[in-house]
Amino acid sequence: MASSFLNRLARSKIGFHSLSRSVGIQASFKRHFAAVPEGPVPVDRVRNIGISAHIDSGKTTLTERILYYTGRIREIHEVKGKDGIGAKMDSMDLEREKGITIQSAATYCSWGDNRINIIDTPGHVDFTIEVERALRVLDSAIMVTCGVAGVQSQTLTVDRQMKRYNIPRLVFVNKLDRTGANPWKALEGIRERLHLNVAPLQIPIGLESDLEGLVDLVANRAVYFHGDNGEVLKFAEIPKELQAQAQERRRQLIETLADVDSEMEELFLHEQEPTTEQLKAAIRRATVGLKFTPMFMGSAYKNKGVQLLLDGVCDYLPNPTQKKNVALDRNNNEAPVELVVEDSKPFVGLAFKLEDGKFGQLTYVRVYQGKFRKGDYLTNTSTGRKLKIARLVRMHSNEMVEIQEANAGDIFAIFGVDCSSGDTFTDGSVNLSMTSMFVPEPVMSLAVTPPKEGETNFSKALSRFQKEDPTFRVHVDKESNEIIMSGMGELHLQIYTERMRREYNVDVKVGAPRVNYRETISQRADFNYLHKKQSGGSGQFGRVIGYIEPLPEDSKETFVFENKLIGQEVPPEFVPAIEKGFREAVAKGNLAGHPVIGVRVVLQDGQAHSVDSNEMAFRLAALNAFRQVYKDAGAVLLEPIMSAEIEVPLEFQGVVVANLTRRRGLIQDTETREGYCVVKADVPLNSMFGYSTDLRSSTAGQAEFSMEYKTHQPVPPSEQNMISDRYHKERLASYKK
């Protein structure tokens, strides 16, 4: 490995003399070729990080450079597999063909005496669950933003996810070598749109094609990246033309820290210049405390700034002991229990990701407490099953490295364990369950039909995909008897149908995409319904009286049932059956057969018969009462609205805006960036099918767009009537068959 470095150094413009004069460069040399420790590492030297961003911001390219500079890989390969190999973290053929990350991928490396466990996550909104579950188990993250586009739609989603799990982060402003790069505009966007207390720790030496290096504001020096792949760092004095700007930016950094850190505040008030060590310590305290976000910058593709970012990961992000994790005690009414990251404690781990490997199901586990050795037993607290684990591995993308034990704070994988994503494992001495992660609801569906000869493999594929991905759902439509796949978008479902073909040799027939509408009510309506049936012997009798009304718009519940019965007109044992009947009714609305949300049902009175009343009678009474009164409550059909962001050359701005308007889009904002225009609009998902092809043809292939789910809103009355009429005609036709 050392000889490989010497050969690259001989070809570079930097000689041995310049290398030997700098202690910093010597340290970089040693760290680049440090062996990755497979054994235990002190927990304070462990960093569990995710790399997340908007699609095409350079996450996978950045991860590739991190693996190269830490000695984890010997050569750099690019996204899309242009050289026939592709980036290390994009191991699926589909990822290399499409040039995007589809599944999160785990790896690990060493920087100095620190072990860094990394999960590279997708940037496309359709695969947002991969980001969600990665952030659920990680301690910190790098949020990558594009130096040209700045904050984009998926950046906002990633920001919300990081805030949901209280994730400390570094920001890396990437692509400063690109035309139109402006890190200060990105900084402004992060402050204004993400509301983060962020300040840069660096300023660029040149931009676009003139990007030469960076000024390190903490160490007060310039850093240049030489060698074939930027592996040789050269430290120098700050260029004269940047000294004033560097001094002002450093002052702003210290002032920002003084607002959130008491030690830095004291130095600032006494007008004392902090040392490099004091400044680093303040940045770390504020970052770990979620009070400050350091901003790094560079160009991963041009091999500039990555080593300084790695220093930042080790210097400023928390180790596993500094992140609070809570489990629920299943033996004590799910009372919260704070976990302690120590090997001596009872083992607690979370299965957060599943894959189907050549040795069976591969389960990724995050260790929150305790230590686990090869051959030990695990208990799945969700099922109660006890299992002996014969093999432990640490993942390096799609490669595996056998290990003997996993320690507190670590991430590892196990084979042949039948479990689901989100299951908790313990050593059997405690009965704890980790808190669940947020899973968004699917927004799009497809009807699929497998070939008769491939039905067995089709079932296996659906079972596996649902286990792997909580946002991928499958059900059989009771009326049409069609198999319906639901997911987060067109690309999401396309990927799964393509995986069925490649991995299971099942070429399914795919129907037209279906939007996942919802129904709701707009006003209160009273019900008084009697279900009575007599056919010899004991019959059925049940009356329910009450009202339905809309829930407040900010309610987190989709359905609320309230029992306000007074007296014994309806025996208490029938109330659960009444609630079940109403829940069954809201599962499929009368308007167009979609789930009904935002409804409160209040049961006020009723009537029972001493002989003919039973649970079925009251369940049917509730079901029919809701259906009878539903129209009087002002039933409304809701459609998913997507937040779309289109980047297009200025000459095509009018074409794009007109196209969005035709699709019932509502323009929210337009922004001009160096000959390009960014159009932001809210558009119904039902209007966006085929938009990528339309956009490509109308802009000569020069536009890019992304979108994410925003909310459900009422459809226009004319369209509601059309959808409702079509539903009832199809329903009538199916009955006649």
N, C-alpha and C positions, 0 to 999 in steps of 0.2 A: 504494500500500500504506500509506503514511504517512497519507493522508487517511482510510483505513479505520480506522486506529488512533485518529485524532482524533475521528471520529464516535463510536466506542465509548467513548472517554474522556469526551466531552461528556455521554453518557447515563449514565455511572457517577457514583457518589457522591464520587469523588475528583477534586479540581480540579487545575488546572495548578500551583497554588502548592505543594501537597503533593508533586507530582511533581518539581518543580524543586529542592526543598529536599534531596532525597536523591540522593547520587551513585550509591548502589546501585540506585535505581529508574531513574536515567538509563541505567545500564549494562544493566539488564534491557530497557529500551526499545530500545536499539541492537541487542542480541543477538536480540531477537524478530524484528526485521525485517532481519537480516543476510542477504545473498544466499548461496545455497548454492554453494560453489566447485566447479566442474566439473573444473578442472585439478588438477595435482599439489598435494598437501598434505604438509608434512614428516611423516615417519612417526611422530614422537613426538607428533603432534597427531591421530593416527588412533585411533579406538576401534571395535573390532568386537564388538558385544554381541548377546546373545540375550535375549528376554523370555519366561520360562517359569514355569508354575505349574499348580496344580490347575484343572480346568475351572471356569469361572464365577468366577474370582478377579479378573477385570478386566484381563487382559493387553492385549487389543485396545483396550479403552477407554483404558488408559494410553498405548499407542502412538499413538492418535489425538490425545491431548493433547500428547504430545511433538512430533508433526509440526506441530501448530497453534502451539505456543509457539516453535518454531524457524523458523516462517515457511514450512514446507514445504507446508502446505495453508492455505486462506483461511477455511474454515468447519469447524465440528465436527459430525460426524454420529455417530449412535449405532449400536451393535450391533443386529442383527435387521432393520435397514433400515426402521424404523418410519416414517421420513419419506420412504420410497421411494428413498433413496440408499444408506444404510448406511455403516458404518465403512470408511475407505480401505483397510485391510489385508485386509478380507474381500471379495475381488473376485469369488469364485465365487457364482453364484445360490444354490447349495445352502447355502453358508455364511450368506448373508443370510436365507434362509428358516428355517434351523434355529437361527440365533443362536450358532453355534459356529465355531471355526476348524478347518478340515479339512486345509489345506495350509499349511506355513510360507510366509511372505511376506517378501520383502526390501525394504528401503528405505534411504534415507540422508538425513542432515540436517546442519545446522551449528549449533553452540552456541559462541558466542565465535569463537575461531579454530581450533576443533576440528571435524573431520568425524567423524560417528558413523554407522557402518554398522549397521543394525538388522535382525534377523530375529525376527519375531513368530511364535511356535510354537503348535501346538494344545495344549490342556490335557486332552483326552479320551485315556484310556489306549489306545484302539484306534488312535490315530495317533501313538503314542510314537516311531516311527521318524523322524518329522519333527523331533522334539526331539533325537533321537540324532545325526542327521547335521548338524543345525545346530550343536550343541555341539562336534562333531568339528572344525569349521573355525573356530570363534569363539575369541576370546581371553579373554572374560569374559561375565558375564551379570547380569541383574536377576531375582531370584527373587521373584515376587509371592505374598504370602499374604493370605488374607482376614482382616480385623480381627475378624470375628465367629466364623468357624469355626476359624481358626488353621491348624495343620498338618493336612493331609488326606492321603488315600491317595496321590494322584498327586504331592503335594508330596514324599513319600518317594521316589517313582520319579525325579523330577527331581533330587533331592538325590544319589541314587546315580549318575545320569548325569553330573552336574557333577563329582563326585568321581572318576569313571572317567577323565575327560579333564583333571583338575587345573585346573578353571575357577575363577578368583577371581570373587567375586560381591558384589553388594549385595542386601540384603533390603528390599523395599518392602511394608510392612503397609498394605494398601488397605482401602477401605470403612469408614473410621472414622466416616462419617456415618450408618451403618446402626444400627438398634436392636440393642443387645447388643454393640456394638463394644468390644473390650478389648485394646489393643496389648500390655499386660503379660502377658496370658495367652498371646498369640501368641509373645511373647519366650520365655516359659517353655517352650512347646512346641518351639520351635526348638532351645533348649538341650538339652532332655531327649530329644527324639525324633530330631533330626538331629545331635546332638552337635557343634554348631558353637560356636566361641568368638565369640559375638555380643554386641554392646552397642549401644543406641540412640544415635543422634547428635541426636535430637530428642525432644521430648515434646509432646503435643497441647495446644492451648488449647481446652478443651471437647471433648465427645464427642457422638456421635449427632447430633441436630438442632442441638446447640449448638456444633458444631465451627466455630471461627472462624479458627484459624491454627495455627502451630507455634512452639515455642521452639527455636532453633538453639543446641545445646549447644556447638558448636565456636566460633561467633562470639559467643556469649553475648548473644543478642538475640531479640526476638519478631518473627515474620514473619506479615503478614496478606496475603490475596489478594483484591483488589478488581477491579472492572470486570465487564462482562457475563460474561466467561469466565475470570476469575481472572488476567488478564494483567498487572494492575498490582500490583506488590509494594510493600507499605508496611512499613518496618522501624521498630521501636519498642523501648522498654525492656520487659524481662520483667515481666508482671503481678505485683503484690506477692504474691498468693495462690499463685503458682507458683515464686517465687524460691527457697524452701527446697528444693523438689523438684528444681528445675533444678540447684541447687548440688550436691545429693547425686548426681544422675544423672551430672553432669559428673565428679565425683570418682570414681564407679564406672567411667566410661569411661577415665579416665586410669590407674586402677589395672589395668584389664583390659589396656590397651596396655603397661603397664610389665612385665607378665608375659611379653610376647613381643617387646618392642623394647628394645634396650640403651640407646638414647639417652633414651627415655621413662623407663626404669627409673632411670637416674641422676638425672634431674630429680625423680622421685617420692621416691627415697630421701633426697635433699637438701631435700625439702619445698619445691621451687621450682615456681611456677605456670608451666606452659608457655604460650608465646605461641600465637596462632591459627595462625601459620605452622608452628611446631614440632609442634603437634597434628595439623595436616593432613599434614605430612610423615610423621609416625609412623603415622597411619592408612593412608596410601598404601603405605608399606614393608610393613606387616603384612598388608594386603589382598593385594598383589601376591605376597607370600611365602606365601599360603594359611594364615596364622596367625591371621587375624582377619576377621570379617565385619561391616561397618557396617550398621546397621538404620535405614532411613528410614521415614517414615509419612505418611499423608494420605488423600485421597479423590480418585481420578482423575475420577470422575463429577461430583463437586462442585468440580473444578478447584482443588484445594488440595494443595500439596506437590510438584507435578511439576517445577517449575523448580529447586527445591533438589535433587531427585533427579538432574536433568541436570547440575547443578554437581558432584554426587558422582561421576557417571560420568566426567567430565573430570578431577576432582581425585584420584580414588582407584583407578580401574581401569587395568589395564596397557595400554600401546600394543603394537603387534605385535612390537617388538624385545624385549619383556620376557617373552614366552611361548616356551618351548623347543619346537621342532618338529623331528622326526627323520624322515628318509627312509631307504629301504633301497637300497643300491647293487646293481643287478641284475648288474653286471659283476664283482662281488667277493663272491659267495656271500651276497648280501643283507646285507652288513655295514652297520651303522647309520651314517648321515651326518647330523650336525647342520646344519640349514639356517640361513643368515644372511640376515636381512631387509635386503638392500641391492639397489639397482637395478643395480649393476655386476656382480652375480653371475649365473651362468647361470639362465635362467628355469625355475622349478618351480611348477606349480599343480595343484590337485585339483578334478576335477569332482564336486561333492557333491549336485547336485539337477538333475533333468531335467523339462522341461515341453514339451508339444506346442503350439507357437504358430502363428500364421498364416503365419510365414515359415519353418516347419519346426521341428525340435527346438531348444529353447532350453536351453542348458547353463550352469548357474551354476558359476563357477570362483573359488576362493580362491587368491590369489597368495602363496606362501610365500617366494619368492626371485626376484630379477631383475625386469625390466621387460618389458612386452609392448606393441607398437605395432600399430595397424591396418595390415593388409597383411603382417604377419610370418607366418612358418611355425611351426606347432606339431607336435610329435611325440607321439603317444599311445604311451607305453611299454608299455601292456598289449597292443596290437595291432601296434605298429611302424609304423603308418600316419602319413604326413606330410601336413599339411593347411595350406592358406593361409587365414587368417582375414581376411575382408573387412570385417567389421562388429563393433564392440565397443559394448556398451550397459551403462549402470548402471540397475538396476531400482528403480522406485518403485511397489511393489505390482504392478499389471498394466500400468503405464506404463513406457516406455523412454526413456532419455536417451542420445543418441549421445555417445561419448567417443573421443578419439584414441589414448589409451594408458592402461594400467593399471600401477600401480607396486607395488613390494614391500609386502605387508601389505594389499593392496586386495581387494575383492570385485567381480566384474563378470560379464557374461554374453555368450555368443557364439551365433551361429546356424548351423544347417545342418551341425553336426558329429555324425557317427554314433558315439556312444560310450555307455558305461554309467556309472551312478552309481558313483563310487569309482575311476574311471580317473585316471591321473596324466599330465599334459602337461609336456613340457620343450621347450627350444629346439633339441634334437637334439644338443647338445654333451655332455650327461650322460645316463645311463640309470638314473634313479632312480624309485622307486615309494614313494608315501606308505603308511604303515601303515593297515590296514583298520579300519573301525569295527565296533562290536558290533551284531549284527542278531539280535533275539529270534526264536524259532521261533513259527510260527502256532499258534493254539490252537483254531480252529474252521474247519469246512469246509462248503461247500454244493455240491450237484449242480446244474448249470445246463444248460439245453438251448436253443440258439438256434433261431429260425425258419429254415427252409430258405433263404428269400430274403435273410436277413441274415447268412449264415455268413461271408462275406468281411469285412464290417465287424466282426463279432464277433471274428474272428482278429486284426484290426488293433487292436481295443480291448484284448484280452488282452496282445498283444505290447507295446503302449505302456504299459499299467498295470504290467506286470512290470518294465519298464525303469525306470519312475519310482519304484516302491515295492518295496524288497527283501523286505518282509514279506508281499507279495501273491504267492501261488504258484498255479500251475495245473498239473494233471496229468490224464491219462486213466486211469481205473481199468481195469486189464487184464481183470478178471473181468466187470464190469458194462458196460464200454465207455462209462461216463458221464464227462463233463467235470467235474472237481472243482476248485472255487476254494477256497483256504485263506487265512485272514487272522487278524487279532488280536481279532476279536469280531464280534458281530451288526451293530453300526453300521458297522464297517469294510467288511464285505461288502455291506451295504445301499447304502452310498454308491457303491460301484463298479458295482453293478447299475443304480442310478439314473443314473450317469454314462454307462453304455452306452446307455441309453434316450435321454438328452438329447443327448449329443455324437456318437453313432454311429447313432442311430435304430434300435437293436436292442432289442426288447422280449423279454428272455430269460425262460424259465420256470424258476422257482427251486424246488428240492426242499427238504425239511426240513433244518434245520441239523444238522451232524454234529460231534460233539466229537472232537478229535484225541487219542485215547487212546494210551498207550504200553504196552509189555509189558516185563517183566523176569523175572529168576529169583531164587529165595530161598535156594538151597543148591547145593552142588557135586554134579555128576553126571559119571561117567566114560563115555567112548564108545570103542567098538571096532567100526568099521564097514567092511565090505568091499563095494565096488562092482565087480561082475563081470558082463560082458555078452559073449556070444559068438554071432555070427550069420554065420559063414563069413568067412574071411579074418582080418585082424587085428581083435581085439575090444577090450574096455575092461577094465582091471584097476587097482584102486587101493584100498589099505587105509589108514585113518587111525586112530590110537590117541591118546588124551589125555583131557582133562577140560574142562568149563566150570564157572565159578564166578562169584558176584556180585562186582562191583567195590566198593571202599569207598564209602560214601554221599557222602563229600566229594570224590570223584573228578571232575575236570573232563571226563574222557574218557567217551564213551558205549560205546565198543567197543575192546578191546585184544586183539591177537593176538600170542602169544609162541611162538617157535620154539625148542623145547628138544630137538630131535632129536640123537641121538648115533649116530654111525656113518653108513653109506651105504644103509640099508634103503630110504629114500626119497631119490632123487637131488635135490640142491639146486635144480635147475631147475624142479621141480614144486611147490616150497613157495609161490611167488606164486599159483599156481592154487588151492592149498588155501586160502590166505587169502582169495582172491576168492570161493570157495565159501561160506566162513563169513560173509563180509560180505553176500553175497547172501541167506543164510539169515536174518540179523538184520534185513534190510530189511522182512521181513513175517513176523511170528510165527505160530505154529500156533494160538494161543489164539483170537484174533479178527481176525487179519490186519493188526495194527498193528506199527510198528517196535519192535524189541527194543533196550532200552538197559541200560547198567550191567552188561555182560558181559565177562568175560575168557575167552578160549579159549587153552588151552595144548596145543600139539602135542608129544607125547612120542616117538611111534614110528609105524611104518607098514610097508607092504610094497609092493613094485613088481614088475612082470613085465618081463622083458627085451624082449618084443615088444609086448604088449598095453597097457602103461602109457603114458598120454599126459596132457596138461594137462586135457582134458575129463573123463577118468576120475577124476582126483584132485579136480577142482572138484565133480563130482557126488557123490563120496564124502564130501567135507566138508559139502556142502549137506544130504545125507540123514542124515549122522551127527548134525548139530545137530538136525534135525527129530525124529529117533528118540529122542534123549536129553532133549529140551526139557521134556517133561512130568515126567520124573524129577527135574529140577532145580527143581521147585516153581514153575512158571510163574505169574506174577501179572499181572493187568491193572491199569494205573495210569490215573487220570483227572486232568484239570487241576483244581486247586483255586484259587478266586479269593478274594482279600481284598476283602470288600465293606464299604462304609461308608454307612450310611443315616442321614440327618438327618430327624427326625420330631417333630411336636408331642407333648408328654408324654402327652396323652390317648390317643395311638395306639401308645404304646410296646409294650404287651402284644400288640396285634394283629401288629405287625411281628416281634417276637421269636417268636411262635407260628408265623407264616408261614415264617420262616427255619428254625425247627426242623423243620417239615414237609418242607422242602427239604434235609434232612440238613445244615443249617448248624450250625457250632460257634461259639457266641458267645464272642468274645475279650475284649470290653470294652464298657461302656456309660458314657456321660458326659453330664451334664446341663449345658445352656447356656441360660440365660435363657428358660425355657419350652419349650425344645427338648431332645430327647434324641438323642445320636449313638450308634448301635449299630454296633459293629465285629464282623464275623464272617467265618469261613472257610467258603465254600460251594462245593460241586461245580458246575462250569460247566454240566454237563448238567441241573442242577436250576434254572438261572436263566433259561431261555428263557421269554419272556413275563412276566418278573418286573416290568418297568417298568409294564406295563398293570395287573397285579394290585396293585402297590403304590399306583398312582394311584387305583384304585377303592376300595381298603380304607382310604385315608387322606383321602378327599375332595380329592385332588390337592394335598395340603399337604406331602408328603414328597419328598425328593430322595435319589438314591443314585448311587454310583459304585463301580466295581470294577476290579481289575487282577489279572493272573496272578501267582500266588505260587509254586506248585510242583505236581508230580504226586504223588499218593498212591494206595495200593491201594483199589480199589472193594470194597464188601462182597461176601463169597463168593456170596450168592444172586444178586446182580446180575451178578457175573462169569460165573456159570454160564448165566444168561439171555442175556447178550450173546454168549457163546461158542457156545451152541446156535443162536442166530439166525444167526450168521455161517456156521456149517457147513451149516445148512439152505439158506441163500441160495446158498452155494457149490455145493452139490449140485444145486440147481435150475438154476443156470446151466450146469452140465456136461450136464444132461439136454437142455437146449435145443440 
